[in-house]
Amino acid sequence: MKTISIVVPCYNEQAAIPLFYKTVEGILTKFSENEAELYRWEYWFINDGSTDQSLDQLKILNAENPKEVHYVDFSRNFGKESALKAGLDQVSGDYIAVMDVDLQDPPELLPKMIRLLNTTDNDVIATRRANRKGEPAVRSWLSNQFYNVINHISQVKMQNGLRDYRLMRRSVVDAIRELPEYNRFSKGIFGWVGFKTETLEFANQPRVAGETHWSMKQLVNYSLAGIMDYSEVPLNLASWAGIVSCVFAIIGLIIVVSRKLLYGNPTMGWPSIVSIILLVGGIQLFSLGIIGKYISKIYLESKHRPIYLVKEKR
């Protein structure tokens, strides 16, 4: 009998939690009844510092199904990446699924994903949105640009539209758990560990309840974190900006000295000089900002703080 562990991060999802559980439970129960091989499954809900009644909903499910439904309650909000890490740290299954509680990851794909892992030599069955229908145009455009940029500057390739929703063998999860970094970017981590992966596509799904908790600012910061975690190009860009600035400064100095020696014509025009100073100063600040971001990440890693803190677990 194989065990399927389902990791579900939750943040202020009191309305979606019971709907998610009822839907997935119905699909897995029907699937197990029709299969020759027996399966059991467990849920690991990670309450990421919710301020609504999400924890109460999880306690109700745990009380009704103590052997199947488990939850981890964080001491505060640590973010989805920490919630994913916490879930993967807890699971005991042969196959491990990562899903969003809002049902934008269609659970109807789970039976097919399980069969594919059983009948092929794939280690991961991943999922990808075939379209972004219903998503704001600006957000879709920015997302597409992020994947274009990251795939040009990083050795770790990330497929556009790929979701965290996936089913993995135990060996894959064990490999991910070996990565202890504090600054986590799940899409990069999944790509970095490798393993043989097959991708299933699905149409974009609306949320079953509630509203997205990702603001545009958070998505931009998350994208920048991914770029810096998996590419040195921003640092190279800062270096090249400094080199180009120095070259132009040397050329300008040669021209000024030459004019003075040959024609005795002093350089006029303090506005142009001020403009050049501001340009060079801007390049320097820009470069220092990039370097500072990398240093801040090193600083956070050097503290060796835990990725999350558990208040309660059942």
C-alpha positions in Angstrom: 0.0 0.0 0.0 1.4 3.4 -1.0 0.9 6.5 1.0 0.2 9.8 -0.6 1.0 12.9 1.4 -0.6 16.2 0.4 1.1 19.5 1.5 -1.3 22.5 1.6 0.0 25.9 2.7 -2.8 28.1 4.1 -3.0 31.8 4.9 -6.4 33.3 5.7 -8.3 30.6 3.8 -11.1 29.8 6.2 -13.7 29.5 3.4 -11.5 27.5 1.1 -10.2 24.8 3.5 -13.4 22.8 3.9 -14.2 23.0 0.2 -10.7 21.9 -0.6 -10.8 18.9 1.7 -14.3 17.8 0.5 -13.2 18.0 -3.1 -9.9 16.2 -2.8 -11.2 13.6 -0.5 -14.0 12.7 -2.9 -11.6 12.4 -5.8 -9.1 10.3 -4.0 -11.7 8.0 -2.5 -13.3 7.3 -5.9 -9.8 6.8 -7.4 -8.7 4.3 -4.8 -11.9 2.3 -5.2 -11.3 1.9 -8.9 -7.6 0.9 -8.6 -6.1 -2.5 -8.2 -3.4 -1.2 -5.9 -4.4 0.1 -2.5 -3.6 3.7 -1.4 -3.9 5.6 1.8 -3.4 9.4 2.0 -2.7 12.1 4.6 -3.1 15.9 4.5 -0.6 18.3 6.0 -2.1 21.8 6.2 0.4 24.5 7.1 -1.3 27.5 8.8 1.0 30.3 7.9 0.0 32.8 10.7 -3.6 33.2 9.5 -5.6 36.0 11.2 -9.0 34.6 10.3 -10.6 31.3 11.4 -8.4 29.1 9.3 -6.9 27.3 12.3 -10.3 26.6 13.7 -11.3 24.9 10.4 -8.1 22.8 10.5 -8.8 21.8 14.1 -12.3 20.7 13.1 -11.0 18.5 10.2 -8.3 17.1 12.5 -10.9 16.2 15.2 -13.1 14.5 12.6 -10.2 12.7 10.8 -7.2 12.5 13.2 -5.4 9.8 11.3 -5.6 11.5 7.9 -5.7 15.3 8.6 -2.7 17.0 10.3 -1.8 20.6 10.6 1.2 22.8 11.6 0.4 26.2 13.1 3.2 28.8 12.7 3.9 31.3 15.5 3.5 34.0 12.9 3.3 34.6 9.1 6.6 33.3 7.6 5.5 33.2 3.9 4.5 30.4 1.5 8.1 29.3 0.9 8.5 28.6 4.6 5.1 26.8 4.6 6.2 24.5 1.8 9.4 23.7 3.6 7.5 22.9 6.8 5.1 20.6 4.9 7.9 18.7 3.2 9.6 18.3 6.6 6.6 16.6 8.0 5.4 14.2 5.3 5.9 10.4 5.5 4.3 9.3 2.2 5.8 7.5 -0.8 4.4 10.1 -3.1 4.1 13.8 -2.0 1.8 16.4 -3.6 2.1 20.1 -3.2 -1.2 22.0 -3.7 -2.8 25.4 -3.2 -5.9 25.3 -1.0 -7.9 27.7 -3.3 -8.5 24.8 -5.8 -6.7 26.8 -8.6 -4.6 23.6 -8.7 -7.2 21.2 -10.1 -7.4 18.1 -7.9 -8.9 16.2 -10.8 -5.4 15.8 -12.1 -4.3 13.8 -9.1 -5.4 10.4 -10.3 -3.6 10.8 -13.6 -0.5 12.1 -11.8 -0.5 9.0 -9.5 -0.9 6.6 -12.4 2.0 8.3 -14.3 4.4 7.9 -11.3 3.3 4.2 -11.0 3.7 3.4 -14.7 6.6 5.5 -15.8 10.2 6.2 -14.6 9.4 9.8 -14.0 10.3 11.2 -10.5 8.1 14.3 -10.7 4.7 15.0 -12.4 4.5 18.7 -12.6 1.7 20.9 -13.8 1.6 24.0 -16.0 -1.1 26.6 -16.8 -1.7 26.5 -20.5 -3.1 30.0 -20.4 -3.6 33.0 -18.0 -7.3 33.6 -18.8 -8.9 35.7 -16.2 -5.7 37.2 -14.9 -5.0 40.9 -15.2 -3.2 41.7 -18.4 -0.4 43.7 -16.6 0.3 40.8 -14.2 0.4 38.3 -17.1 2.8 40.5 -19.1 5.1 41.0 -16.1 5.1 37.2 -15.4 6.0 36.4 -19.0 8.8 38.9 -18.9 10.2 37.4 -15.6 10.5 34.0 -17.2 12.1 35.5 -20.3 14.7 37.2 -18.2 15.4 34.4 -15.7 15.8 31.8 -18.5 18.3 34.0 -20.3 20.5 34.8 -17.2 20.2 31.7 -15.1 21.5 28.1 -15.6 18.4 26.8 -13.8 15.6 26.9 -16.4 12.1 27.6 -15.3 9.2 26.8 -17.6 6.7 29.6 -18.1 3.4 28.9 -16.3 4.8 26.1 -14.2 3.0 25.7 -10.9 4.2 24.5 -7.5 1.4 21.9 -7.9 3.3 18.6 -8.4 3.5 15.0 -7.3 7.0 13.8 -6.3 8.6 10.6 -5.3 10.1 10.4 -1.8 13.7 10.6 -3.2 12.9 14.1 -4.7 11.5 15.4 -1.4 14.5 14.1 0.4 16.8 16.0 -2.0 14.8 19.2 -1.5 15.0 18.8 2.2 18.8 18.8 1.9 18.8 22.4 0.7 18.8 24.5 4.0 18.9 28.0 2.6 17.0 30.7 4.3 16.2 32.6 1.1 14.0 30.2 -0.7 12.5 30.3 -4.2 10.5 27.1 -4.8 10.4 27.2 -8.6 14.2 27.5 -8.6 14.6 24.8 -6.0 12.5 22.4 -8.0 14.4 23.1 -11.1 17.8 22.9 -9.4 17.4 19.5 -7.9 16.6 18.1 -11.3 15.1 14.6 -11.5 13.1 13.3 -14.5 9.9 15.3 -14.8 6.8 15.1 -16.9 4.5 18.2 -17.2 0.7 18.2 -17.5 -1.1 21.3 -18.7 -4.4 22.6 -17.5 -6.6 25.7 -18.2 -6.3 28.5 -15.7 -8.8 28.0 -12.8 -10.6 30.6 -10.7 -10.3 30.6 -6.9 -13.0 28.6 -5.2 -13.3 31.3 -2.4 -11.6 34.4 -1.1 -9.1 36.6 -2.8 -5.5 36.3 -3.8 -3.0 37.3 -1.1 -0.3 38.3 -3.6 -0.1 42.0 -4.3 1.7 43.4 -7.3 4.5 44.6 -5.0 4.9 41.2 -3.5 5.1 39.5 -6.8 7.8 41.9 -8.1 9.8 41.4 -4.9 9.4 37.6 -5.2 10.6 37.8 -8.9 13.6 39.9 -7.9 14.5 37.4 -5.2 14.3 34.6 -7.7 16.6 36.4 -10.1 19.2 37.1 -7.4 19.0 33.6 -5.9 19.7 31.9 -9.2 21.8 34.3 -11.2 25.0 36.4 -10.9 24.1 38.6 -13.8 23.0 41.6 -11.7 26.4 41.6 -10.1 28.1 41.4 -13.5 25.9 44.2 -14.7 27.1 46.4 -11.8 30.7 45.5 -12.6 30.2 46.4 -16.3 28.5 49.6 -15.5 31.5 50.6 -13.4 33.9 49.6 -16.2 32.0 51.5 -18.9 31.8 54.6 -16.6 35.5 54.5 -16.0 36.3 54.2 -19.8 34.1 57.2 -20.6 35.7 59.2 -17.8 39.2 58.4 -19.1 38.2 59.3 -22.7 36.7 62.6 -21.4 39.9 63.4 -19.5 42.1 62.8 -22.5 39.9 65.1 -24.6 40.0 67.9 -22.0 43.8 67.7 -21.6 44.3 67.5 -25.3 42.2 70.6 -26.0 44.0 72.6 -23.3 47.5 71.6 -24.6 46.7 72.1 -28.3 44.4 75.1 -28.3 44.6 76.5 -24.8 40.8 76.4 -24.7 39.6 75.7 -21.2 36.6 73.4 -20.9 33.3 75.4 -20.5 29.9 74.5 -19.4 29.4 73.6 -15.8 25.9 72.1 -16.5 27.4 69.3 -18.6 29.9 68.6 -15.8 27.1 68.4 -13.2 25.1 66.1 -15.5 28.1 63.8 -15.9 28.7 63.8 -12.1 25.1 62.9 -11.5 25.2 60.2 -14.1 28.3 58.6 -12.6 26.9 59.0 -9.1 23.7 57.3 -10.2 25.6 54.4 -11.7 27.6 54.0 -8.5 24.5 54.0 -6.3 22.8 51.5 -8.7 25.7 49.2 -8.5 26.0 49.5 -4.7 22.3 48.8 -4.4 22.7 45.5 -6.3 25.7 44.5 -4.2 23.8 45.5 -1.1 20.9 43.1 -2.0 23.4 40.2 -2.3 25.1 41.1 0.9 21.7 41.3 2.7 21.0 37.8 1.6 24.4 36.6 2.8 23.7 38.3 6.1 20.4 36.5 6.5 22.0 33.2 5.7 24.8 33.8 8.1 22.4 34.2 11.1 21.3 30.6 10.7 17.8 31.4 11.9 15.1 28.8 11.5 13.0 29.1 8.4 9.9 28.8 10.4 8.7 28.4 14.1 6.0 26.0 15.0 3.4 27.0 17.6 1.3 23.8 17.4 1.3 20.6 15.5 -1.1 17.7 15.3 
